Amino acid sequence: MRIRSYLAILVITGLLGAYALEQVIAYHFTHVQALADKYNKSMLLAKDLERIENSAAQFLVSTDLVVASGNTYLIYGSKNMGYYLSNELTEISVDSYFKKFDTQIQRSIINIKKIDKYLDIIGDIPPNELETRLGHLLDEYDPISLTLSQDIQFLLEETNNLIIQDATELKQEKLFMNTVVWVGRGVFFLFVILLWSWANRKICKPINGLIVSSHKALAGGSFKAVKNAPTEIMELSNDFKFLTHTLSHQASHDPLTELNNRRAFERELNNIIEDNEHRYFLCFIDLDYFKTINDSCGHAAGDEILINVARILKDNVRSYDTVARLGGDEFAILIKHCEEAKALKIANQIKADINQLTYQCETETFKLSASIGVAPKTPKSTTTDLLHAADVACSLAKSSGRNTVHLFDINDVDVSEQQQDMQSVHQINNAIANGSFVLYKQDIVPLQQQNTGKYFEILVRMLDSQGGIVSPASFFPIAERYKLSSKIDLWVINAVYDYFVEHSDQVKDIATISINLSGHSLTDNELESFIINKFTHSKLPADKFCFEITETAAITNTKRARLFMDNIKALGCRFALDDFGSGHSSYAYIKELPTDIIKIDGAFITNMLDNPLDYTTVKSICEIAKAAGQEIVAEFVEEENVVEALTQLGVDYAQGYYFDKPEPLI
């Protein structure tokens, strides 16, 4: 039944109840009114009878005088009074109220007429016979007058009795009516309460239950559907149940592979971490060379591979084991109630099945492999310890040649190093969250011309827990390894931008501010959008900013790097190819990448005057860069004779300790 049906029943029933109460009250009110009218009428008739009784008394007195004394002068008045009295009795006799007294009334009228006849007889008797005949007439007259007097008295008494009876009935009826009214009101009020209670139970209570259950579901609890409710509430409850189930599933599952996501997996780890009665093993699976396939064949191919890997993982574990995709090409399995040999057998079977996966992209066939780390849960393990151990084991599997399964061993030297890395990762994350970095700068000096404006490179240092300076060489490789470098780059760009917005008076003397970007930043859409948004609404000229990218980072994904550079160059910024010559690529990348500046790797500069091969390499790079219309910067310049040689080769700028050391920007 729908809500409007319940409301219609509520309204109609309320109206019917009110109508019934009105009819009961109206009926009794009409009855009381009728009794009141009857009582008032009886009072009026009683007045008439009192008047008739008075008239009858006068009539009898006057007739007594006539009959007893023979005084004929009263005959005429007595007869008129009798005539009047007869008419009065005749008039009241037709009233329904006096129907029960009709015998007495008619007898009284007859007696009055008889008395009138006696008066006529007395009036016709000669005076000399009056005395003789009066005694005889008086004997006949007395019973008639007595009967008339008694009848009139009887009518008066009976009428008074009826008045008293009507008054009593009226009083009782009024009392009864008041009782009926108050009882009716009470019954109706109770009826309304019961009706509202019924409506509340049928409508309001299910709605409140739906609200409470939805709040519990939003807080992370389970949603309980309502029952025995109107159709609309049932439909809403079912829809919300489906929605909460869907949202809960989406919140705990990876949308591509339908495996548990990281949040759900860590929640499962927390549930078993205190269980020391059973053995558990945590497996980390990292696909080898997946990024190469994903970049070469596109995301659709990568998604298909991830789905196939997820199917392999599910097929090789038991129903009560937990499989999850942690992100990207990283997967995890929590193997429950299992011995070490069985856990390693599962891991090796997964590795073997993944080795069977191939992907055909155009004319090239890619084979897939996986590095798997297996870590046992110990009685002292925390969730973080177990995750770190599995991650370390996976990293060791990769470093040992990939496509292997490595069982975590706390005595491994490599493990200690990995654990130190984990500690550093924690410090880097804290530094990113708290902004515990310091900006430095190092000048880049012109060699071919003067007064070109200030040109310097922004460098970053990290603060440790005691406030000491940590060199980039100590934390940046770890940041690169654990894909935190793009977050550091974002912090640096934002800090540099904010500094020069605040010190805008310094900008006019600056020609170029050079900022390093890590390899991960070239594929970070968030960083790209951040830079575009910053300089689209910028208070600073974009052409004063140059972003340095390394040669090795650029050639990892040349297409994505070029797209990133094109989007940023559209703002007016420039790009420099840093550490050029250190990688394994050819000079063709100078032509493929839209750079403006070539920075020669300092390893060639340091020994260029002592090593002819280094000198030739520097000279070759200068010739190629000049042919490509690129400016040239030499790094690690520490001697004056090196400056002279670089100037002769046509190098535009030099950077190194010969000119100055890095110093704080602020």
Secondary structure, 3 states (H helix, E strand, C coil): CCHHHHHHHHHHHHHHHHHHHHHHHHHHHHHHHHHHHHHHHHHHHHHHHHHHHHHHHHHHHHHHHHHHHCCHHHHHHHHHHHHHHHHHHHHHHCCHHHHHHHHHHHHHHHHHHHHHHHHHHHHHCCHHHHHHHHHHHHHHHHHHHHHHHHHHHHHHHHHHHHHHHHHHHHHHHHHHHHHHHHHHHHHHHHHHHHHHHHHHHHHHHHHHHHHHHHHHHHCCCCCCCCCCCCHHHHHHHHHHHHHHHHHHHHHHECCCCCCECHHHHHHHHHHHCCCCCCCEEEEEEEEECHHHHHHHHCHHHHHHHHHHHHHHHHHHCCCCCEEEEEECCEEEEEEECCCHHHHHHHHHHHHHHHHCCEEEECCEEEECEEEEEEEECCCCCCHHHHHHHHHHHHHHHHHCCCCCEEECCCCCHHHHHHHHHHHHHHHHHHHHHHCCEEEEEEECEECCCCCCCEEEEEEEEEECCCCCEECHHHHHHHHHHCCCHHHHHHHHHHHHHHHHHHCHHHHHHEEEEEEECCCHHHHCHHHHHHHHHHHHCCCCCHHHEEEEEEHHHHHHCHHHHHHHHHHHHCCCCEEEEEEECCCCCCCHHHHHCCCCEEEECHHHHHCCCCCHHHHHHHHHHHHHHHHCCCEEEECCCCCHHHHHHHHHHCCCEECCCCCCCCEECC
